[in-house]
Amino acid sequence: MPDEIGVYSLGQLTDEQIVTLAEELGIKKRPPVGKSDIYMNELGYALVWAQGSVDLVVEAEVKELAALAERLHLAEGAVGKAVASHQRAGNGSTISASEADSPYNEDRKAWEKLIAYWFCQGTASEVSRFPADYVLSYDDALNMNTWDIYEPERFIELVWEHIQFTLSDDKLTIRTCK
């Protein structure tokens, strides 16, 4: 950043000025297969606004999730059991992890690892060239006092009660809902 741009002055810039500054600094959007939103000190971070919803997994094929679970050596059948139970709720149904009878709670630790990997590292078929080493959750992006930094699995563990699983046409979408 230029010396004359501090946190206060950055907060005063218009959207157009921020875009111009980003272009001058070579800041670009991440590629579609990228998992980190920014790099600081050579570490990748996925950025999440603490007050918003976060898409953790979007329309993942159930078979690809099962393959990833196998590759990560997670509880055998964890994906199949939960999805089979979810399918009985019907196509397009949503199940919250906070529900006492959620089929995803039985193998919760396996699901936490699976979701964290998918969100920050890659998929069953592709490891991201731009992984997120950490999740940076913030209330105010310009105020470091509102930043919390988590390892991916710890982040998923903390938001577990807010996670919703939506199954549609053998594709699973997993997101947090506040």
Protein Blocks (a to p, Z undefined) as FASTA:
>chain_A
ZZklcfklmmmpcfklmmmmmmmnopacddfkbmbfbdcehiacddddfkbccdfbghia
fklmmmmmmmnopaehklmmmmmmmmmnoghiacdfklmklcklmmmmmmmmmmmmmmmn
mcfkbccfbdcfbdcddfblklmklpccddfklmmmmmmmmpccddeehiacddddZZ
